[in-house]
Amino acid sequence: MSPEGNRSRRAVLKTAVALGGASALSACLDRVDDDPVPTGDPAAKPPRQHAWRAYVRHDEHGNTQLPAHQILLYLDFRVDGRPTDADRRALADALDALDRAYAWSHEGLLHSIAYSPAYFDRFDESLPEGVSLPEPRALSPFESPTFDLQDAVLHLTSDRADAVLAADRALRGERTTANGEEVPPLTDVATVVSRRTGFVGAGLPANHQDAAGIPDSQPVPEASPLFMGFEAGFRGNQATEDYVAIDSGPFAGGTTKVIANLRQRLDDWYEEQSYEERVMEMFSPGHAEENLVEGIGSNLGSSSGIDRFVDDVAADADEYGRVGHAQKAAGANRDAAGNVRLLRRHFESTDDIGSDQPVASLHFPSLQRHVAAFEEVRRAMNGTDLTELTPAVRQRVNNGILEYIFVRRRGYFLVPPRHHRALPTPSPTGS
């Protein structure tokens, strides 16, 4: 297929997932491969809902390549108090049906459900010791996000647009089957109060850069998996699934999940900053000085190499009048033994809620054992102390990528292990 044909196909599939209706699925089916979507074996599913790495593609350096198509369904459960066994069975039946319908892989469907503090507030008992799930809050003096306080969020993802869209429509009660399997609708037990979609991977951001927040010059490189034009999620700069897993108690094998949505305004990023300046602000001035980054950064291999430059933040602010996003965050994103603390699975979007036109934004799911780890890394990104070192570095200007991203929403969630994924109590029993 020609490059133009590939771009057209990607556009149709991404738009179909965003629209989400019957006609969108029909258009999607007209464009996908003839190969059947592989069906699933529930007994073969891993015990951790967040166990994705072994089931997706990787590049030649071992970096995870997340599935291209992503859907977030934010849910409020119909019951106000403690869920009944019937409620729990209804949700379990829907999720179990997905397990039968789809292989646990990027060619089938990966999915996870996570629960908010608001959900657990309906119980008299507290979450067990070692599991902290605070209410979401502002993490900088210059943000005022809307907080996602829904009961739960269901994350669906696949490289097959037809798979993720059929599953989504079945769960929302718009069709009775997905991949040949009857799927009880979530609407038996919950209301879908918000549906958000996104995409990630080479070609997709470039193909959808006709959006508010991106210059008319169409600057996003075809090879980039993200709007800002660089690789991200290097294996060496990501926590492992083992590291972020809760290690004891009834939720052992689960994790916590923060999902933020960030509006992107990239006119100045592309039109005022040179490529060298973008490298400085995304990675570090040292990366630019040593010419470490080529193109979108694929040459960096399995690690951005940011650890070399973490201790240079203050000196870089003084010498170059700017600091890097990655070098600010990396200092807080390492434990005492040098392990990375956060596992980031971010993806782009143009379906900004409340807007009647495409708007460039980033959905930023982050997994970590404790929400506090995310909060500490996010506060390190602020670089507030650096503004006192030189007048060139201000709260947003020359301070990493803060000038170009604006937090719109944020929610905190607990991802239980698979055997407790259906409406858990704060102290579930059994396995």
C-alpha positions as CSV (number, residue, x, y, z in Angstrom):
1,M,0.0,0.0,0.0
2,S,1.3,3.5,-0.8
3,P,2.2,6.0,2.0
4,E,-0.9,8.0,1.0
5,G,-3.0,4.9,1.3
6,N,-1.6,4.1,4.7
7,R,-2.3,7.6,5.9
8,S,-5.9,7.4,4.6
9,R,-6.4,4.0,6.3
10,R,-5.1,5.3,9.6
11,A,-7.3,8.3,9.4
12,V,-10.4,6.2,8.9
13,L,-9.6,3.8,11.7
14,K,-8.8,6.5,14.2
15,T,-11.9,8.5,13.3
16,A,-14.0,5.4,13.6
17,V,-12.8,4.7,17.2
18,A,-13.4,8.3,18.1
19,L,-17.0,8.4,16.8
20,G,-17.9,5.0,18.2
21,G,-21.2,4.3,16.5
22,A,-22.6,1.6,14.2
23,S,-21.6,3.5,11.0
24,A,-18.1,4.0,12.4
25,L,-17.8,0.3,13.0
26,S,-19.0,-0.4,9.5
27,A,-16.4,2.0,8.1
28,C,-13.8,0.4,10.3
29,L,-14.6,-3.1,9.1
30,D,-14.2,-2.0,5.5
31,R,-10.6,-0.9,6.1
32,V,-9.2,-3.6,8.4
33,D,-7.3,-6.7,7.4
34,D,-9.3,-9.8,6.6
35,D,-7.5,-11.8,9.3
36,P,-9.9,-12.8,12.1
37,V,-9.4,-11.2,15.5
38,P,-8.0,-14.0,17.8
39,T,-10.3,-15.2,20.4
40,G,-9.4,-15.6,24.1
41,D,-8.9,-18.3,26.7
42,P,-9.9,-16.9,30.1
43,A,-7.6,-19.4,31.8
44,A,-4.6,-18.0,30.0
45,K,-5.1,-14.4,31.2
46,P,-2.4,-13.1,33.6
47,P,-3.4,-12.5,37.2
48,R,-2.4,-8.8,36.9
49,Q,-4.7,-6.6,34.9
50,H,-1.8,-4.3,34.1
51,A,0.3,-7.2,32.7
52,W,0.6,-5.9,29.1
53,R,4.3,-5.9,28.2
54,A,4.6,-9.5,27.3
55,Y,1.5,-9.3,25.1
56,V,2.3,-6.3,22.9
57,R,4.8,-5.5,20.2
58,H,8.3,-4.2,20.9
59,D,10.8,-2.3,18.8
60,E,14.3,-3.5,18.0
61,H,15.6,-2.1,21.3
62,G,12.9,-3.9,23.4
63,N,10.8,-0.7,24.0
64,T,7.1,-1.4,24.4
65,Q,4.9,-0.3,21.5
66,L,1.5,0.3,23.0
67,P,-1.5,-0.7,20.9
68,A,-2.6,2.0,18.5
69,H,-6.2,2.4,19.5
70,Q,-7.3,3.4,23.0
71,I,-10.7,4.0,24.7
72,L,-11.4,5.1,28.3
73,L,-14.9,4.5,29.6
74,Y,-15.6,6.4,32.8
75,L,-18.3,4.7,34.8
76,D,-20.7,5.5,37.6
77,F,-22.4,2.5,39.2
78,R,-26.2,2.5,39.5
79,V,-26.1,1.3,43.2
80,D,-25.3,4.1,45.7
81,G,-24.3,1.8,48.6
82,R,-22.5,-1.5,48.8
83,P,-22.8,-3.5,45.6
84,T,-24.9,-6.6,45.8
85,D,-23.8,-10.0,44.6
86,A,-26.0,-9.5,41.6
87,D,-24.3,-6.3,40.7
88,R,-20.9,-8.0,41.1
89,R,-22.0,-10.9,38.9
90,A,-23.3,-8.5,36.2
91,L,-20.0,-6.7,35.9
92,A,-18.0,-10.0,36.1
93,D,-20.1,-11.4,33.3
94,A,-19.3,-8.5,31.0
95,L,-15.6,-8.6,31.7
96,D,-15.4,-12.4,31.5
97,A,-17.1,-12.2,28.1
98,L,-14.3,-9.9,26.8
99,D,-11.8,-12.5,28.1
100,R,-13.5,-15.2,25.9
101,A,-14.0,-12.9,22.9
102,Y,-10.5,-11.7,22.6
103,A,-6.9,-12.9,23.0
104,W,-5.0,-11.0,25.6
105,S,-2.7,-9.3,23.1
106,H,-2.3,-6.2,20.9
107,E,-3.9,-8.3,18.1
108,G,-6.9,-9.0,20.3
109,L,-7.9,-6.8,23.3
110,L,-6.1,-5.6,26.4
111,H,-8.3,-4.1,29.1
112,S,-8.4,-3.2,32.8
113,I,-10.9,-1.7,35.2
114,A,-9.8,0.6,38.1
115,Y,-11.7,2.1,41.0
116,S,-11.7,5.6,42.4
117,P,-11.7,6.9,46.0
118,A,-15.4,7.8,45.4
119,Y,-16.2,4.2,44.8
120,F,-14.5,3.0,48.0
121,D,-16.3,5.8,50.0
122,R,-19.5,3.8,49.8
123,F,-18.0,1.2,52.2
124,D,-17.7,1.6,56.0
125,E,-14.3,-0.1,56.1
126,S,-11.0,1.5,54.8
127,L,-8.6,0.2,52.2
128,P,-5.9,-2.1,53.8
129,E,-2.7,-0.8,55.1
130,G,-0.2,-0.2,52.4
131,V,-2.8,0.9,49.8
132,S,-3.2,4.6,49.7
133,L,-5.8,6.1,47.4
134,P,-6.2,9.8,48.1
135,E,-8.6,12.2,46.4
136,P,-7.0,13.8,43.3
137,R,-5.6,17.2,43.8
138,A,-3.8,20.1,42.1
139,L,0.0,19.4,42.0
140,S,1.3,22.8,41.0
141,P,0.5,26.4,41.8
142,F,-0.4,27.1,38.2
143,E,-2.9,24.4,37.4
144,S,-6.6,24.0,38.2
145,P,-7.7,20.7,36.7
146,T,-11.2,19.2,36.7
147,F,-11.0,16.1,38.9
148,D,-12.4,12.8,37.6
149,L,-14.5,11.6,40.5
150,Q,-16.4,8.9,38.7
151,D,-16.6,5.4,40.3
152,A,-14.4,3.6,37.9
153,V,-12.6,3.7,34.5
154,L,-12.4,0.9,32.0
155,H,-9.4,1.1,29.7
156,L,-9.7,-0.8,26.3
157,T,-6.8,-1.0,23.8
158,S,-5.9,-2.9,20.7
159,D,-4.0,-2.6,17.4
160,R,-7.2,-3.7,15.8
161,A,-9.7,-0.8,15.6
162,D,-12.5,-3.2,14.8
163,A,-11.8,-5.1,18.0
164,V,-11.7,-2.2,20.4
165,L,-14.7,-0.6,18.8
166,A,-16.8,-3.7,18.8
167,A,-16.0,-4.4,22.4
168,D,-16.8,-0.7,23.3
169,R,-20.1,-0.8,21.6
170,A,-21.1,-4.1,23.1
171,L,-20.2,-2.9,26.6
172,R,-22.3,0.2,26.0
173,G,-25.3,-1.9,24.9
174,E,-25.2,-0.9,21.2
175,R,-24.6,-4.4,20.0
176,T,-25.1,-7.8,21.6
177,T,-21.8,-9.5,20.5
178,A,-18.1,-8.9,20.2
179,N,-16.0,-11.1,18.0
180,G,-18.7,-13.7,18.0
181,E,-19.1,-13.8,21.8
182,E,-22.3,-12.5,23.6
183,V,-21.4,-9.6,25.8
184,P,-23.7,-8.5,28.6
185,P,-23.8,-4.7,28.6
186,L,-22.2,-2.6,31.3
187,T,-25.4,-0.6,31.3
188,D,-27.0,-3.4,33.4
189,V,-24.9,-2.1,36.4
190,A,-23.3,1.2,35.4
191,T,-23.7,4.4,33.4
192,V,-21.0,5.4,31.0
193,V,-20.6,9.1,32.0
194,S,-17.6,9.9,29.8
195,R,-16.1,8.2,26.7
196,R,-12.6,9.3,25.7
197,T,-10.5,8.0,22.9
198,G,-6.9,8.2,21.7
199,F,-4.1,6.8,19.6
200,V,-0.4,6.3,19.7
201,G,2.3,5.1,17.2
202,A,4.2,6.2,14.2
203,G,2.1,7.9,11.6
204,L,-1.0,8.5,13.7
205,P,-0.1,11.8,15.3
206,A,1.2,13.2,11.9
207,N,-2.0,12.0,10.3
208,H,-4.2,13.8,12.8
209,Q,-2.3,17.0,13.4
210,D,-5.0,19.1,11.8
211,A,-6.2,20.1,15.3
212,A,-6.3,23.1,17.5
213,G,-2.9,23.4,19.3
214,I,-0.8,22.3,16.4
215,P,0.6,24.8,13.8
216,D,-0.9,24.8,10.3
217,S,2.6,24.0,8.9
218,Q,2.0,20.3,9.8
219,P,5.3,19.9,11.7
220,V,4.7,16.6,13.4
221,P,7.1,14.1,11.9
222,E,5.6,11.0,10.2
223,A,7.8,8.7,12.3
224,S,6.8,10.2,15.7
225,P,4.5,8.2,18.0
226,L,3.4,11.5,19.7
227,F,2.5,15.0,18.8
228,M,5.7,16.6,20.3
229,G,7.9,14.8,17.8
230,F,10.0,12.5,20.0
231,E,10.1,8.9,21.1
232,A,9.0,8.3,24.7
233,G,8.6,5.4,27.1
234,F,12.1,4.0,26.6
235,R,12.4,0.7,28.4
236,G,15.3,1.9,30.6
237,N,13.2,4.9,31.7
238,Q,10.1,2.9,32.7
239,A,9.3,1.0,35.9
240,T,8.7,-2.7,35.4
241,E,5.2,-4.2,35.9
242,D,6.7,-6.1,38.9
243,Y,8.0,-2.9,40.5
244,V,4.6,-1.0,40.3
245,A,2.6,-4.0,41.7
246,I,1.3,-3.9,45.2
247,D,3.3,-6.5,47.0
248,S,1.0,-7.6,49.9
249,G,-2.5,-7.8,51.2
250,P,-5.7,-8.5,49.4
251,F,-4.8,-6.2,46.4
252,A,-1.4,-7.8,45.9
253,G,-0.7,-7.9,42.2
254,G,-2.7,-4.8,41.6
255,T,-1.4,-1.3,41.2
256,T,-2.5,2.3,41.4
257,K,-3.3,4.4,38.3
258,V,-3.3,8.1,37.7
259,I,-4.9,9.3,34.5
260,A,-4.4,13.0,33.5
261,N,-5.5,14.8,30.4
262,L,-3.2,17.5,29.1
263,R,-4.2,20.1,26.5
264,Q,-1.3,20.8,24.1
265,R,-0.4,24.1,22.5
266,L,2.5,23.5,20.2
267,D,2.7,26.5,18.0
268,D,5.6,28.0,19.9
269,W,7.1,24.5,20.4
270,Y,7.5,24.1,16.6
271,E,7.6,27.6,15.3
272,E,9.6,29.5,17.8
273,Q,12.0,26.8,19.1
274,S,14.7,25.3,16.9
275,Y,15.2,21.5,16.9
276,E,18.2,21.9,19.2
277,E,16.0,24.0,21.7
278,R,13.3,21.3,21.6
279,V,15.9,18.7,22.4
280,M,17.1,20.8,25.4
281,E,13.6,21.3,26.7
282,M,12.4,17.7,26.2
283,F,15.5,15.9,27.4
284,S,18.3,18.2,28.7
285,P,20.7,20.8,27.4
286,G,23.4,18.1,27.6
287,H,21.6,16.1,25.1
288,A,21.7,19.0,22.6
289,E,25.3,19.9,23.5
290,E,26.5,16.4,22.8
291,N,24.2,15.8,19.8
292,L,22.8,12.7,21.4
293,V,19.4,12.9,19.7
294,E,18.8,12.2,16.0
295,G,15.4,12.9,14.5
296,I,12.7,11.6,16.9
297,G,15.3,10.0,19.1
298,S,15.1,6.3,18.0
299,N,18.9,6.3,18.0
300,L,18.8,6.5,21.8
301,G,17.9,2.8,21.9
302,S,16.4,1.5,25.1
303,S,17.2,4.5,27.3
304,S,17.1,8.2,26.9
305,G,20.4,8.5,28.9
306,I,18.8,11.1,31.1
307,D,20.4,9.8,34.3
308,R,23.7,11.4,33.3
309,F,22.2,14.8,33.4
310,V,20.0,14.8,36.5
311,D,22.5,16.5,38.7
312,D,23.1,19.2,36.1
313,V,19.7,20.9,36.4
314,A,20.9,23.9,38.4
315,A,24.0,24.4,36.3
316,D,22.1,24.0,33.1
317,A,19.6,26.7,34.2
318,D,22.5,29.0,34.8
319,E,24.5,28.2,31.7
320,Y,21.8,27.7,29.1
321,G,18.9,29.6,30.5
322,R,16.7,26.5,30.2
323,V,16.3,23.0,31.6
324,G,14.9,19.7,30.3
325,H,11.6,18.1,31.2
326,A,13.1,14.6,31.5
327,Q,16.0,15.7,33.6
328,K,13.7,17.5,36.1
329,A,11.4,14.5,36.4
330,A,14.1,11.8,36.5
331,G,15.5,12.9,39.9
332,A,12.2,12.2,41.6
333,N,11.5,9.2,39.4
334,R,14.2,7.0,41.0
335,D,14.2,5.2,44.3
336,A,17.2,4.9,46.6
337,A,18.4,1.9,44.6
338,G,18.1,3.7,41.3
339,N,14.9,1.9,40.2
340,V,12.4,3.9,38.0
341,R,9.2,4.4,40.0
342,L,6.5,5.1,37.3
343,L,5.3,3.1,34.4
344,R,3.8,5.5,31.8
345,R,1.4,4.5,29.1
346,H,0.4,7.8,27.5
347,F,-1.4,8.3,24.2
348,E,-2.6,11.2,22.1
349,S,-6.2,12.4,21.4
350,T,-8.1,15.0,19.4
351,D,-11.5,14.4,20.9
352,D,-11.2,17.0,23.7
353,I,-14.4,16.9,25.8
354,G,-16.6,19.9,25.4
355,S,-15.1,21.1,22.2
356,D,-16.7,21.1,18.8
357,Q,-13.4,20.8,16.9
358,P,-10.4,18.5,17.1
359,V,-8.1,19.6,19.9
360,A,-4.6,18.2,20.5
361,S,-4.3,16.6,23.9
362,L,-2.5,13.9,25.8
363,H,-4.1,11.2,27.9
364,F,-1.4,10.3,30.5
365,P,-2.1,7.0,32.4
366,S,0.7,6.3,34.9
367,L,1.0,3.2,37.0
368,Q,2.9,3.1,40.3
369,R,2.7,1.2,43.6
370,H,1.8,4.3,45.5
371,V,0.0,7.4,44.2
372,A,2.5,9.5,46.2
373,A,5.3,8.4,43.7
374,F,3.4,10.1,40.9
375,E,2.7,13.2,42.9
376,E,6.4,13.5,43.8
377,V,7.5,13.2,40.2
378,R,4.8,15.6,39.0
379,R,5.9,18.2,41.6
380,A,9.6,17.8,40.4
381,M,8.4,18.7,36.9
382,N,7.2,22.1,38.2
383,G,10.8,23.2,38.6
384,T,9.6,26.0,40.9
385,D,13.0,26.3,42.6
386,L,14.8,26.9,39.3
387,T,13.0,30.2,38.8
388,E,15.2,31.6,41.6
389,L,18.4,30.7,39.9
390,T,18.2,32.8,36.8
391,P,15.6,35.2,35.3
392,A,15.7,33.2,32.0
393,V,13.9,30.2,33.6
394,R,10.4,31.2,34.6
395,Q,7.6,29.1,35.9
396,R,6.5,28.0,32.5
397,V,9.1,29.5,30.1
398,N,12.4,27.6,29.5
399,N,11.3,25.2,32.2
400,G,11.0,21.9,30.4
401,I,7.8,21.5,28.4
402,L,5.5,23.4,30.9
403,E,4.9,26.2,28.4
404,Y,3.2,23.8,26.0
405,I,1.0,21.5,28.2
406,F,-1.9,22.4,30.4
407,V,-3.5,19.9,32.8
408,R,-7.2,19.7,32.1
409,R,-8.3,16.6,34.2
410,R,-6.9,14.2,36.7
411,G,-8.2,11.1,38.5
412,Y,-6.8,8.6,40.9
413,F,-7.7,4.9,40.7
414,L,-6.8,1.5,42.2
415,V,-6.4,-1.4,39.7
416,P,-7.2,-4.6,41.6
417,P,-5.7,-8.0,40.6
418,R,-7.9,-9.8,38.1
419,H,-9.6,-12.0,40.7
420,H,-10.9,-8.9,42.5
421,R,-11.7,-6.8,39.5
422,A,-15.5,-6.9,39.7
423,L,-16.8,-4.4,42.3
424,P,-14.3,-5.2,45.1
425,T,-14.8,-4.3,48.8
426,P,-11.9,-2.5,50.5
427,S,-11.0,-5.9,52.1
428,P,-11.9,-8.6,49.5
429,T,-11.3,-12.3,50.3
430,G,-10.8,-15.3,48.1
431,S,-8.9,-15.7,44.9
